[in-house]
């Protein structure tokens, strides 16, 4: 397995290590529940150095990214970030990613760790015009600082005031006399920042944050937090067989511009979606897990894509891909758990309101 530049720090902190996307990563340090609460109530940091980073630059960088990416980047100002997808011709998702616009001729693409090699090969296969594509994933470390106290910690630890940094924007700055790309996005539903830096600088940033009292958080809570905030995970709520429209993520798809998969998604939008990712509430005790089938009577009408009993929620909740018309809010269905059926109800995916710097809940609403 691969290891991030912070691997030794995780071992020193006695983290529970597991395999994730080919990397040996911390699942938790104390417990998933405690770390989930920590992000909701205070602040914590994640090692996300396993994520992939590509640079696309050249005279034709903007039209090239526009042709690949479902969201519009041409209208972005330098320093802004867009969330969206790389899609197949049939509308299935190759990956979801963030596009950072440095300027018209240079973009940073941040992709999922499990998809680094396939994404790079896919983009390279579609290269067109005067552009260059560079995989710089091994050159960067990345720390995600998340929680309502994240801005306060940045100011205290580095004398950096991030209040002028808008949500979904970034700037290239200096921390510890070293260059750092600092962005404000997040994957927890809380306010948060990402610090991209060289390998050695990332190690220093991590230690300074530890010395400032910031506790590390593992991938277990990262998943429960994104789930509670109704954020998708590739391979679960979106995949090569689940389109962004089926996942309710149309806000990140601009169908007025051409891109790979546009025609298929237009046809899907103009027709009636045959299935949707929805929220489910278990009406009783138990936990719904990925892969559990959903029934309407004796007919299987869907499958759970993510399920948890969250430490901050009373009900056992899940995301599920459900066939129409059973996806409508309030529909009563059944989930099969260990060969027994239990009643569930279709509900909104907003298990919890987000608390990012700006009100962005509409971006992730269960449309």
Residue frames as qw, qx, qy, qz and C-alpha x, y, z in Angstrom:
[[0.000, 0.885, 0.465, 0.000, 0.00, 0.00, 0.00],
 [0.320, 0.577, -0.052, 0.749, 1.03, 3.60, -0.57],
 [0.440, -0.594, -0.456, 0.496, 1.59, 5.93, 2.36],
 [0.121, 0.938, 0.140, 0.293, 1.09, 9.69, 2.60],
 [0.375, 0.538, -0.389, 0.647, 3.77, 12.06, 3.86],
 [0.407, -0.531, 0.331, -0.666, 1.99, 12.08, 7.26],
 [0.839, -0.094, -0.522, -0.123, 2.03, 8.31, 7.77],
 [0.521, 0.069, -0.627, 0.575, 4.62, 8.41, 10.57],
 [0.207, -0.240, 0.282, -0.905, 2.59, 11.11, 12.33],
 [0.769, -0.208, -0.239, -0.555, -0.46, 8.83, 12.30],
 [0.787, -0.026, -0.587, 0.189, 1.57, 5.95, 13.72],
 [0.255, 0.185, -0.517, 0.796, 2.96, 8.17, 16.47],
 [0.432, -0.178, 0.175, -0.867, -0.62, 9.14, 17.37],
 [0.239, 0.018, 0.952, -0.190, -1.60, 5.44, 17.48],
 [0.584, 0.263, -0.114, -0.759, -4.22, 5.77, 14.77],
 [0.721, 0.150, 0.671, -0.084, -6.18, 2.74, 13.64],
 [0.113, 0.499, -0.548, -0.662, -4.83, 2.27, 10.11],
 [0.717, 0.342, 0.592, -0.136, -6.75, 0.71, 7.22],
 [0.350, 0.047, 0.621, 0.699, -6.46, 0.38, 3.45],
 [0.339, 0.764, 0.391, -0.385, -8.28, 3.05, 1.44],
 [0.539, 0.832, -0.037, -0.127, -7.88, 3.66, -2.30],
 [0.827, 0.373, -0.231, 0.352, -4.54, 1.85, -2.24],
 [0.113, 0.631, -0.422, 0.641, -3.23, 3.94, 0.68],
 [0.530, -0.325, -0.690, 0.371, -2.66, 3.02, 4.32],
 [0.108, -0.539, -0.051, -0.834, -4.81, 5.67, 6.02],
 [0.035, 0.003, 0.725, -0.688, -6.09, 6.45, 9.54],
 [0.280, -0.501, -0.749, -0.330, -9.65, 5.26, 10.12],
 [0.413, -0.850, -0.149, -0.291, -9.80, 6.91, 13.55],
 [0.272, 0.489, -0.580, 0.592, -7.56, 8.00, 16.44],
 [0.283, -0.130, 0.668, -0.676, -10.02, 7.79, 19.35],
 [0.384, 0.369, 0.841, -0.099, -13.37, 6.81, 17.86],
 [0.136, 0.379, 0.581, 0.707, -15.44, 7.69, 14.81],
 [0.235, -0.800, -0.543, -0.105, -18.27, 9.04, 16.98],
 [0.437, -0.700, -0.123, 0.550, -15.97, 11.27, 19.04],
 [0.343, -0.171, 0.384, 0.840, -14.26, 12.64, 15.95],
 [0.031, 0.582, 0.646, 0.493, -17.61, 13.25, 14.23],
 [0.312, -0.855, -0.395, 0.125, -18.74, 15.32, 17.23],
 [0.496, -0.463, 0.083, 0.730, -15.41, 17.15, 17.31],
 [0.230, 0.168, 0.480, 0.830, -15.88, 18.50, 13.77],
 [0.155, -0.703, -0.595, -0.356, -19.50, 19.46, 14.43],
 [0.447, -0.836, -0.293, 0.126, -18.73, 21.30, 17.67],
 [0.423, -0.771, 0.212, 0.426, -15.16, 22.56, 17.38],
 [0.448, 0.764, -0.409, -0.220, -12.40, 21.84, 14.85],
 [0.816, -0.234, 0.502, 0.165, -10.31, 18.94, 13.61],
 [0.259, 0.694, -0.505, -0.443, -7.95, 18.12, 10.75],
 [0.936, 0.190, 0.291, -0.055, -7.75, 15.36, 8.17],
 [0.277, -0.440, 0.670, 0.530, -4.80, 14.05, 6.23],
 [0.730, 0.559, 0.329, -0.214, -6.11, 14.09, 2.64],
 [0.068, -0.683, 0.575, 0.446, -2.72, 13.89, 0.97],
 [0.491, 0.074, 0.845, 0.198, -3.92, 10.80, -0.89],
 [0.490, 0.754, 0.317, -0.301, -6.08, 12.97, -3.17],
 [0.659, 0.198, 0.417, 0.594, -4.91, 13.47, -6.75],
 [0.055, 0.835, 0.029, -0.547, -3.84, 16.76, -8.33],
 [0.633, 0.345, 0.462, 0.516, -3.46, 17.49, -12.03],
 [0.026, -0.632, 0.064, 0.772, -2.34, 20.70, -13.74],
 [0.538, 0.568, 0.536, 0.317, -3.88, 21.63, -17.10],
 [0.111, -0.769, 0.042, 0.628, -2.25, 24.61, -18.73],
 [0.393, 0.071, 0.608, 0.686, -1.75, 26.20, -22.11],
 [0.141, 0.067, -0.227, -0.961, -3.42, 28.55, -24.58],
 [0.544, -0.187, -0.560, -0.597, -6.42, 26.23, -24.98],
 [0.117, -0.004, -0.868, 0.482, -6.75, 25.25, -21.31],
 [0.393, 0.174, 0.386, -0.816, -10.16, 26.90, -20.82],
 [0.709, 0.223, -0.286, -0.605, -11.93, 25.40, -23.86],
 [0.482, 0.182, -0.857, 0.020, -10.35, 22.03, -23.10],
 [0.030, 0.059, 0.799, -0.598, -11.59, 21.97, -19.49],
 [0.529, 0.204, 0.123, -0.815, -15.02, 23.22, -20.65],
 [0.660, 0.230, -0.560, -0.445, -15.24, 20.25, -23.05],
 [0.432, 0.073, -0.876, 0.203, -14.50, 17.75, -20.28],
 [0.076, -0.127, -0.685, 0.713, -16.13, 19.22, -17.19],
 [0.047, -0.611, -0.771, -0.170, -19.88, 19.36, -16.56],
 [0.172, -0.848, -0.313, 0.391, -19.78, 22.72, -14.79],
 [0.442, 0.831, 0.076, 0.328, -18.83, 26.02, -16.40],
 [0.671, -0.423, -0.045, 0.607, -15.30, 27.35, -15.76],
 [0.408, 0.460, 0.242, 0.750, -14.97, 30.06, -18.41],
 [0.201, -0.810, -0.195, -0.516, -16.98, 32.52, -16.31],
 [0.731, -0.562, -0.234, 0.311, -15.01, 31.83, -13.13],
 [0.033, 0.948, -0.275, 0.154, -12.71, 34.54, -11.85],
 [0.565, 0.368, -0.638, 0.371, -9.11, 33.61, -11.07],
 [0.055, -0.257, 0.690, -0.675, -9.10, 32.16, -7.57],
 [0.726, -0.045, 0.184, -0.661, -12.54, 30.56, -7.82],
 [0.147, -0.154, 0.977, 0.011, -13.36, 26.85, -7.61],
 [0.704, 0.069, -0.204, -0.677, -16.07, 24.78, -9.30],
 [0.489, -0.109, 0.848, -0.174, -17.43, 21.36, -8.35],
 [0.719, 0.395, -0.164, -0.548, -18.53, 19.02, -11.11],
 [0.858, -0.040, 0.511, -0.028, -17.95, 15.80, -13.01],
 [0.126, 0.399, -0.753, -0.508, -16.08, 14.06, -15.76],
 [0.763, 0.199, 0.417, -0.453, -18.73, 12.04, -17.59],
 [0.409, 0.022, 0.828, 0.382, -18.83, 9.24, -20.11],
 [0.165, -0.062, -0.536, -0.826, -20.76, 9.64, -23.34],
 [0.394, -0.445, -0.765, -0.249, -23.73, 7.87, -21.69],
 [0.341, -0.736, -0.014, -0.585, -23.73, 10.33, -18.76],
 [0.860, -0.401, -0.256, 0.182, -22.18, 7.97, -16.23],
 [0.202, -0.948, 0.239, -0.061, -19.61, 9.54, -13.93],
 [0.738, 0.378, -0.414, 0.376, -15.90, 8.92, -14.46],
 [0.483, -0.213, -0.503, 0.685, -15.20, 10.98, -11.34],
 [0.130, -0.948, -0.254, -0.143, -16.37, 13.99, -9.37],
 [0.650, 0.011, -0.102, 0.753, -13.76, 16.65, -8.78],
 [0.109, -0.898, -0.158, 0.396, -12.92, 20.25, -7.95],
 [0.606, 0.496, 0.178, 0.596, -11.49, 22.59, -10.60],
 [0.352, -0.736, -0.092, 0.571, -9.35, 25.47, -9.30],
 [0.525, 0.757, 0.201, 0.334, -8.95, 28.32, -11.79],
 [0.527, -0.397, 0.022, 0.751, -5.58, 30.08, -11.54],
 [0.201, 0.560, -0.155, -0.788, -6.27, 31.96, -14.79],
 [0.756, 0.460, -0.031, -0.464, -7.57, 31.29, -18.31],
 [0.630, 0.530, -0.565, -0.056, -4.49, 29.25, -19.20],
 [0.267, 0.267, -0.851, 0.365, -3.99, 27.26, -16.00],
 [0.747, -0.383, -0.087, -0.536, -6.23, 25.01, -13.89],
 [0.046, -0.298, 0.900, -0.314, -5.69, 22.68, -10.96],
 [0.759, -0.172, -0.407, -0.479, -7.93, 19.58, -10.90],
 [0.242, -0.343, 0.791, -0.445, -8.35, 17.76, -7.57],
 [0.727, 0.017, -0.530, -0.436, -9.61, 14.19, -8.07],
 [0.852, -0.412, 0.162, -0.279, -10.46, 11.22, -5.88],
 [0.289, -0.611, 0.735, 0.056, -7.56, 9.08, -4.69],
 [0.703, 0.072, 0.707, -0.031, -9.06, 5.84, -6.00],
 [0.651, 0.675, 0.348, 0.012, -9.38, 7.33, -9.49],
 [0.165, -0.794, 0.322, 0.488, -6.04, 9.09, -9.99],
 [0.337, -0.229, 0.767, 0.497, -4.66, 6.73, -12.62],
 [0.339, 0.503, 0.768, 0.206, -7.91, 6.21, -14.52],
 [0.115, 0.918, 0.249, -0.287, -8.74, 9.95, -14.48],
 [0.182, -0.683, 0.439, 0.555, -5.30, 10.89, -15.77],
 [0.332, 0.011, 0.832, 0.444, -5.52, 8.29, -18.55],
 [0.274, 0.692, 0.668, 0.002, -9.05, 9.41, -19.44],
 [0.051, 0.917, 0.030, -0.394, -8.14, 13.10, -19.64],
 [0.273, -0.507, 0.615, 0.539, -4.94, 12.31, -21.56],
 [0.395, 0.260, 0.826, 0.305, -6.95, 10.28, -24.10],
 [0.216, 0.833, 0.507, 0.043, -9.08, 13.38, -24.79],
 [0.336, -0.555, 0.108, 0.753, -6.25, 15.91, -25.01],
 [0.444, 0.670, 0.469, 0.365, -6.97, 18.48, -27.69],
 [0.085, 0.969, 0.040, 0.227, -5.47, 21.83, -28.64],
 [0.412, 0.545, -0.447, 0.577, -2.49, 23.60, -27.15],
 [0.647, -0.640, 0.160, -0.382, -2.58, 22.19, -23.61],
 [0.405, 0.325, -0.814, 0.260, -0.35, 20.16, -21.34],
 [0.803, -0.473, -0.148, -0.331, -1.51, 17.75, -18.62],
 [0.319, 0.447, -0.713, 0.436, 0.71, 17.03, -15.61],
 [0.770, -0.482, -0.410, -0.080, 0.09, 14.68, -12.71],
 [0.149, 0.587, -0.475, 0.638, 1.52, 16.44, -9.65],
 [0.776, -0.500, -0.245, -0.295, -0.16, 14.20, -7.05],
 [0.852, -0.192, -0.285, 0.395, 3.13, 13.04, -5.54],
 [0.373, 0.387, -0.159, 0.828, 4.43, 16.59, -5.18],
 [0.321, -0.515, 0.046, -0.794, 1.76, 17.77, -2.73],
 [0.179, -0.258, -0.862, 0.398, 0.54, 17.04, 0.74],
 [0.293, -0.465, -0.294, -0.782, -2.90, 18.24, 1.78],
 [0.114, -0.218, -0.771, 0.587, -4.51, 18.94, 5.15],
 [0.267, -0.567, -0.494, -0.603, -8.24, 19.63, 5.51],
 [0.081, -0.060, -0.585, 0.805, -9.06, 21.80, 8.52],
 [0.333, -0.430, -0.627, -0.558, -12.76, 21.50, 9.30],
 [0.365, -0.528, -0.686, 0.342, -15.21, 22.75, 11.90],
 [0.059, -0.932, -0.320, -0.160, -16.80, 25.97, 13.19],
 [0.433, -0.838, 0.154, 0.295, -13.49, 27.03, 14.79],
 [0.814, 0.229, 0.254, 0.470, -11.38, 26.43, 11.66],
 [0.295, 0.818, 0.049, 0.491, -10.97, 30.12, 10.79],
 [0.459, -0.859, 0.167, -0.156, -10.03, 30.96, 14.37],
 [0.863, -0.302, 0.290, 0.283, -7.35, 28.27, 14.41],
 [0.678, 0.500, 0.166, 0.512, -5.81, 29.47, 11.15],
 [0.020, 0.897, -0.068, 0.436, -5.47, 32.94, 12.58],
 [0.650, -0.714, 0.249, -0.077, -4.09, 31.70, 15.89],
 [0.894, -0.144, 0.309, 0.291, -1.62, 29.17, 14.46],
 [0.640, 0.232, 0.339, 0.649, -0.33, 31.09, 11.45],
 [0.053, -0.559, -0.100, 0.821, -1.40, 34.73, 11.95],
 [0.008, -0.093, -0.676, -0.731, -3.43, 34.29, 8.77],
 [0.388, 0.335, 0.458, -0.726, -6.91, 35.83, 8.70],
 [0.174, 0.137, 0.861, 0.458, -9.08, 33.87, 6.22],
 [0.265, 0.573, 0.568, -0.527, -12.22, 35.96, 6.60],
 [0.313, 0.615, -0.228, -0.687, -11.74, 37.60, 3.20],
 [0.029, 0.184, -0.913, -0.362, -11.50, 34.19, 1.51],
 [0.680, 0.069, -0.017, -0.730, -14.93, 33.42, 0.05],
 [0.754, -0.004, 0.637, -0.160, -16.49, 29.98, 0.00],
 [0.809, 0.388, 0.393, 0.201, -15.31, 27.95, -3.01],
 [0.360, 0.896, -0.207, 0.155, -12.30, 30.17, -3.60],
 [0.871, -0.243, -0.020, 0.427, -8.55, 29.91, -3.01],
 [0.162, 0.955, -0.240, 0.061, -5.38, 31.92, -2.86],
 [0.826, 0.175, -0.294, 0.448, -1.67, 31.23, -3.02],
 [0.326, -0.903, 0.126, -0.251, -0.16, 32.52, 0.19],
 [0.462, 0.427, -0.656, 0.416, 2.77, 31.97, 2.54],
 [0.756, -0.605, 0.026, -0.249, 2.63, 30.10, 5.87],
 [0.811, -0.449, 0.252, 0.278, 5.77, 29.35, 7.89],
 [0.023, -0.726, 0.448, 0.521, 7.65, 31.27, 5.17],
 [0.290, -0.032, 0.888, 0.356, 6.66, 28.55, 2.70],
 [0.387, 0.055, -0.388, -0.834, 4.25, 28.70, -0.28],
 [0.233, 0.241, 0.899, -0.281, 0.83, 27.24, 0.46],
 [0.293, -0.236, -0.525, -0.763, -2.30, 27.07, -1.65],
 [0.106, 0.193, 0.750, -0.624, -5.19, 27.65, 0.75],
 [0.295, -0.259, -0.594, -0.703, -8.80, 27.02, -0.28],
 [0.349, 0.016, 0.564, -0.749, -12.20, 27.16, 1.42],
 [0.586, -0.039, -0.590, -0.554, -14.46, 24.26, 0.43],
 [0.370, -0.247, 0.737, -0.510, -14.77, 21.22, 2.69],
 [0.517, -0.015, -0.781, -0.351, -16.44, 17.83, 2.71],
 [0.201, -0.171, -0.843, 0.470, -18.17, 17.85, 6.09],
 [0.181, -0.754, -0.561, -0.289, -20.92, 20.48, 5.90],
 [0.435, -0.778, -0.165, 0.422, -18.93, 22.73, 8.25],
 [0.209, 0.945, -0.247, -0.057, -16.74, 25.70, 7.48],
 [0.861, -0.268, 0.323, 0.288, -13.35, 24.47, 6.41],
 [0.206, 0.861, -0.395, -0.244, -10.07, 25.00, 4.60],
 [0.961, 0.137, 0.087, 0.222, -7.63, 22.95, 2.56],
 [0.183, -0.861, 0.410, 0.240, -3.88, 23.54, 2.82],
 [0.912, 0.363, 0.044, 0.183, -1.87, 22.28, -0.17],
 [0.135, -0.890, 0.429, 0.077, 1.89, 22.42, 0.22],
 [0.491, 0.497, -0.715, 0.030, 5.12, 20.58, -0.47],
 [0.801, -0.196, -0.564, 0.054, 5.73, 17.33, 1.39],
 [0.484, -0.025, -0.502, 0.716, 8.05, 18.87, 3.98],
 [0.174, -0.232, 0.108, -0.951, 5.87, 21.95, 4.47],
 [0.696, -0.329, -0.417, -0.483, 2.82, 19.72, 4.99],
 [0.702, -0.199, -0.591, 0.344, 4.62, 17.93, 7.81],
 [0.225, 0.045, -0.341, 0.912, 5.41, 21.28, 9.44],
 [0.405, -0.290, -0.172, -0.850, 1.85, 22.55, 9.04],
 [0.745, -0.309, -0.565, -0.173, 0.50, 19.37, 10.64],
 [0.583, -0.164, -0.544, 0.580, 2.81, 19.71, 13.64],
 [0.003, 0.145, -0.161, 0.976, 2.00, 23.39, 14.15],
 [0.582, -0.322, -0.311, -0.679, -1.72, 22.59, 14.10],
 [0.745, -0.270, -0.595, 0.133, -1.17, 19.74, 16.58],
 [0.409, -0.058, -0.426, 0.805, 0.77, 22.09, 18.84],
 [0.218, -0.200, -0.022, -0.955, -2.15, 24.55, 18.57],
 [0.411, 0.047, 0.701, -0.580, -4.49, 21.94, 20.02],
 [0.692, 0.283, -0.254, -0.614, -6.10, 20.72, 16.80],
 [0.643, -0.155, 0.742, -0.108, -6.96, 17.02, 17.00],
 [0.165, 0.242, -0.771, -0.565, -6.62, 14.78, 13.95],
 [0.731, 0.205, 0.367, -0.537, -9.66, 13.02, 12.53],
 [0.356, -0.149, 0.866, 0.317, -9.73, 9.82, 10.50],
 [0.218, 0.017, -0.652, -0.726, -11.52, 8.72, 7.36],
 [0.120, -0.412, -0.898, 0.098, -14.31, 7.07, 9.35],
 [0.014, 0.674, 0.424, -0.605, -15.68, 10.40, 10.55],
 [0.041, 0.329, -0.412, -0.849, -14.94, 11.97, 7.19],
 [0.163, -0.192, -0.850, -0.463, -17.47, 9.54, 5.70],
 [0.142, -0.594, -0.754, 0.241, -20.13, 9.95, 8.41],
 [0.055, -0.567, -0.135, 0.810, -19.80, 13.74, 8.21],
 [0.126, 0.177, -0.541, -0.813, -20.17, 13.94, 4.43],
 [0.168, -0.345, -0.899, -0.213, -23.10, 11.52, 4.62],
 [0.116, -0.629, -0.601, 0.480, -24.88, 13.60, 7.25],
 [0.031, 0.577, -0.069, -0.813, -24.31, 16.71, 5.11],
 [0.711, 0.563, 0.375, -0.192, -25.80, 14.98, 2.02],
 [0.162, 0.756, -0.523, -0.359, -22.53, 14.98, 0.07],
 [0.951, 0.245, -0.091, -0.166, -21.96, 12.16, -2.44],
 [0.472, -0.547, 0.660, 0.207, -19.13, 9.63, -2.44],
 [0.527, 0.484, -0.556, -0.424, -17.84, 8.29, -5.75],
 [0.295, 0.133, -0.946, -0.012, -18.63, 4.61, -6.15],
 [0.053, 0.327, 0.817, -0.471, -21.68, 4.98, -3.91],
 [0.302, 0.690, 0.425, -0.501, -24.06, 7.83, -4.86],
 [0.495, 0.767, -0.227, -0.340, -22.33, 8.49, -8.20],
 [0.627, -0.254, 0.685, 0.269, -20.49, 6.06, -10.45],
 [0.001, -0.209, 0.698, 0.684, -20.04, 5.00, -14.05],
 [0.123, -0.372, -0.869, -0.301, -23.59, 3.66, -13.88],
 [0.152, -0.771, -0.545, 0.292, -25.19, 6.46, -11.81],
 [0.337, 0.575, 0.197, 0.719, -25.46, 9.88, -13.45],
 [0.136, 0.015, -0.353, 0.926, -25.28, 13.26, -11.69],
 [0.456, -0.233, -0.205, -0.834, -28.97, 13.85, -12.45],
 [0.740, -0.286, -0.593, -0.137, -29.96, 10.56, -10.85],
 [0.545, -0.168, -0.536, 0.623, -27.90, 11.59, -7.83],
 [0.170, -0.903, -0.392, 0.046, -29.74, 14.93, -7.56],
 [0.497, -0.505, 0.118, 0.696, -26.59, 16.92, -8.36],
 [0.474, 0.691, 0.420, 0.348, -27.87, 18.92, -11.32],
 [0.147, -0.970, 0.010, 0.194, -26.48, 22.14, -9.77],
 [0.413, -0.595, 0.537, 0.432, -23.02, 21.00, -10.97],
 [0.494, 0.223, 0.724, 0.427, -24.14, 20.23, -14.52],
 [0.213, 0.591, -0.036, -0.777, -24.48, 23.07, -17.03],
 [0.603, 0.321, 0.715, 0.149, -26.48, 21.55, -19.87],
 [0.365, 0.893, 0.115, -0.239, -26.33, 24.78, -21.90],
 [0.097, 0.779, -0.574, -0.234, -22.72, 24.08, -22.92],
 [0.892, 0.252, -0.359, -0.108, -21.21, 21.09, -24.77],
 [0.245, -0.590, 0.748, -0.178, -19.22, 18.52, -22.79],
 [0.353, 0.119, -0.916, -0.149, -18.72, 14.78, -22.96],
 [0.096, -0.318, -0.897, 0.291, -22.01, 13.22, -21.84],
 [0.212, 0.198, 0.144, -0.946, -24.11, 16.35, -22.43],
 [0.499, 0.006, -0.534, -0.683, -26.41, 14.76, -24.99],
 [0.470, -0.203, -0.858, 0.047, -27.14, 11.75, -22.78],
 [0.146, -0.305, -0.602, 0.723, -27.86, 13.96, -19.77],
 [0.303, 0.126, -0.126, -0.936, -30.08, 16.26, -21.84],
 [0.543, -0.105, -0.700, -0.451, -32.08, 13.24, -22.98],
 [0.390, -0.256, -0.810, 0.355, -32.30, 12.02, -19.40],
 [0.024, 0.244, 0.359, -0.901, -33.50, 15.41, -18.19],
 [0.408, 0.093, -0.305, -0.856, -36.07, 15.79, -20.97],
 [0.601, -0.191, -0.741, -0.232, -37.43, 12.31, -20.29],
 [0.657, -0.648, 0.072, -0.379, -38.45, 11.14, -16.87],
 [0.051, 0.543, -0.799, 0.252, -35.71, 9.92, -14.56],
 [0.787, -0.113, -0.551, -0.254, -36.25, 6.23, -13.94],
 [0.759, -0.389, -0.413, 0.320, -34.44, 6.20, -10.60],
 [0.010, -0.854, 0.164, -0.494, -33.10, 8.65, -8.02],
 [0.463, 0.034, -0.651, 0.600, -30.77, 8.78, -5.04],
 [0.440, -0.691, -0.209, -0.534, -32.99, 9.53, -2.03],
 [0.105, -0.401, 0.690, -0.593, -32.81, 9.62, 1.73],
 [0.678, -0.284, -0.641, -0.220, -34.25, 6.76, 3.79],
 [0.319, -0.470, 0.529, -0.631, -35.28, 6.58, 7.43],
 [0.394, -0.065, -0.916, 0.032, -35.53, 3.23, 9.16],
 [0.560, -0.468, -0.045, -0.682, -38.83, 2.98, 11.07],
 [0.923, -0.373, -0.067, -0.070, -37.48, 0.97, 13.98],
 [0.505, -0.700, 0.474, 0.175, -34.20, -0.42, 15.27],
 [0.863, 0.204, 0.341, 0.312, -31.31, -1.56, 13.11],
 [0.129, -0.685, 0.346, 0.628, -28.75, -0.15, 10.69],
 [0.776, 0.604, 0.171, -0.068, -28.98, -0.01, 6.89],
 [0.492, -0.504, 0.501, 0.503, -25.73, -0.82, 5.09],
 [0.300, 0.557, -0.490, -0.599, -24.46, -0.42, 1.55],
 [0.217, 0.164, -0.909, -0.316, -25.86, -3.09, -0.75],
 [0.262, 0.264, 0.830, -0.416, -29.02, -3.87, 1.24],
 [0.006, -0.317, -0.708, -0.632, -31.99, -4.29, -1.15],
 [0.282, 0.187, 0.322, -0.884, -35.12, -2.13, -0.95],
 [0.038, 0.289, 0.922, 0.253, -38.56, -3.62, -1.66],
 [0.474, 0.046, 0.054, -0.878, -42.01, -2.41, -2.57],
 [0.917, 0.034, 0.074, -0.391, -44.09, -5.47, -1.78],
 [0.899, -0.114, 0.375, 0.194, -42.28, -8.41, -3.40],
 [0.649, 0.681, 0.069, 0.332, -40.52, -6.27, -6.00],
 [0.604, -0.389, 0.007, 0.696, -36.95, -5.08, -5.45],
 [0.277, 0.907, 0.267, 0.173, -37.01, -1.37, -6.33],
 [0.127, 0.908, -0.282, 0.283, -33.63, -0.19, -5.14],
 [0.831, -0.065, -0.354, 0.424, -30.45, -0.60, -3.11],
 [0.418, -0.885, -0.006, 0.208, -28.77, 1.21, -0.23],
 [0.615, 0.650, -0.186, 0.406, -25.66, 3.15, -1.36],
 [0.243, 0.332, -0.573, 0.709, -24.57, 4.43, 2.10],
 [0.619, -0.606, -0.375, -0.330, -26.07, 3.76, 5.53],
 [0.313, 0.239, -0.608, 0.690, -25.24, 4.72, 9.11],
 [0.465, -0.771, -0.435, 0.030, -26.58, 5.20, 12.60],
 [0.335, 0.607, -0.180, 0.698, -25.03, 8.61, 13.13],
 [0.411, -0.236, -0.605, 0.640, -23.95, 9.79, 16.59],
 [0.059, 0.123, 0.146, -0.980, -25.84, 13.07, 16.09],
 [0.519, -0.056, -0.401, -0.753, -29.10, 11.58, 14.79],
 [0.612, -0.130, 0.585, -0.516, -31.85, 9.59, 16.47],
 [0.883, 0.324, 0.179, -0.287, -32.86, 7.59, 13.39],
 [0.600, -0.159, 0.643, 0.448, -30.87, 5.10, 11.32],
 [0.412, 0.772, -0.020, -0.483, -30.47, 6.79, 7.94],
 [0.643, -0.016, 0.622, 0.447, -29.35, 5.87, 4.45],
 [0.348, 0.526, -0.340, -0.698, -28.96, 7.00, 0.87],
 [0.603, 0.138, 0.784, 0.051, -30.51, 4.62, -1.63],
 [0.157, 0.204, -0.574, -0.777, -30.93, 4.40, -5.40],
 [0.417, 0.333, 0.747, -0.396, -34.68, 3.90, -5.85],
 [0.149, 0.276, 0.738, 0.597, -36.74, 3.25, -8.98],
 [0.339, 0.045, 0.024, -0.939, -39.51, 5.69, -9.90],
 [0.160, -0.737, -0.080, -0.651, -42.20, 6.22, -8.72],
 [0.760, -0.486, -0.402, 0.158, -41.09, 4.77, -5.38],
 [0.522, 0.111, -0.224, 0.815, -38.54, 7.58, -4.87],
 [0.165, -0.691, -0.196, -0.676, -41.18, 10.15, -3.86],
 [0.009, -0.313, 0.590, -0.744, -40.97, 11.67, -0.38],
 [0.594, -0.149, 0.391, -0.687, -43.03, 9.82, 2.21],
 [0.791, 0.161, -0.495, -0.322, -43.18, 6.54, 0.27],
 [0.695, -0.441, 0.511, -0.248, -43.28, 3.51, 2.57],
 [0.708, 0.424, -0.557, -0.092, -40.91, 0.70, 1.56],
 [0.881, -0.447, 0.153, -0.004, -38.97, -2.14, 3.17],
 [0.229, 0.725, -0.649, 0.037, -35.26, -2.83, 3.53],
 [0.965, -0.086, -0.249, -0.016, -33.90, -6.36, 3.79],
 [0.086, -0.734, 0.599, -0.309, -31.44, -6.72, 6.67],
 [0.114, -0.283, 0.939, -0.157, -30.00, -10.21, 7.20],
 [0.188, -0.177, -0.905, -0.337, -32.90, -11.86, 5.34],
 [0.051, -0.617, -0.706, 0.345, -35.56, -9.98, 7.30],
 [0.134, 0.600, 0.366, 0.699, -37.67, -7.04, 6.09],
 [0.252, -0.508, -0.446, 0.693, -37.97, -3.78, 8.02],
 [0.234, 0.867, 0.429, 0.102, -40.12, -0.72, 7.19],
 [0.399, -0.216, 0.083, 0.887, -38.45, 2.42, 5.84],
 [0.247, 0.869, 0.386, -0.186, -39.69, 5.79, 4.63],
 [0.541, 0.418, 0.190, 0.705, -38.30, 7.92, 1.80],
 [0.253, -0.879, -0.215, 0.342, -37.22, 11.29, 3.17],
 [0.299, 0.935, -0.173, 0.079, -35.18, 14.31, 2.14],
 [0.829, 0.193, -0.279, 0.445, -31.42, 13.80, 1.89],
 [0.054, 0.669, -0.299, 0.678, -30.75, 16.83, 4.06],
 [0.706, -0.372, -0.569, 0.200, -30.04, 14.99, 7.27],
 [0.452, -0.632, -0.209, 0.594, -28.43, 18.13, 8.63],
 [0.278, 0.956, 0.081, 0.045, -28.17, 21.77, 7.53],
 [0.736, 0.240, -0.112, 0.623, -24.72, 22.89, 6.46],
 [0.336, -0.897, -0.099, 0.268, -22.72, 25.55, 8.26],
 [0.659, 0.227, 0.169, 0.697, -20.29, 26.74, 5.63],
 [0.224, -0.250, -0.101, 0.937, -19.19, 30.37, 5.50],
 [0.342, 0.114, -0.222, -0.906, -21.90, 31.23, 3.00],
 [0.693, 0.184, 0.522, -0.463, -25.37, 29.76, 2.64],
 [0.251, 0.385, -0.741, -0.490, -24.91, 27.06, 0.03],
 [0.503, 0.058, 0.807, -0.305, -27.53, 24.55, 1.05],
 [0.687, 0.539, 0.107, -0.475, -29.39, 25.02, -2.20],
 [0.303, 0.586, -0.700, -0.275, -26.46, 23.48, -4.03],
 [0.098, 0.167, -0.979, 0.070, -27.00, 20.10, -2.43],
 [0.579, 0.045, 0.385, -0.717, -30.75, 20.06, -2.01],
 [0.398, 0.118, 0.908, 0.053, -32.72, 16.92, -2.80],
 [0.362, 0.355, -0.216, -0.834, -34.09, 18.13, -6.15]]
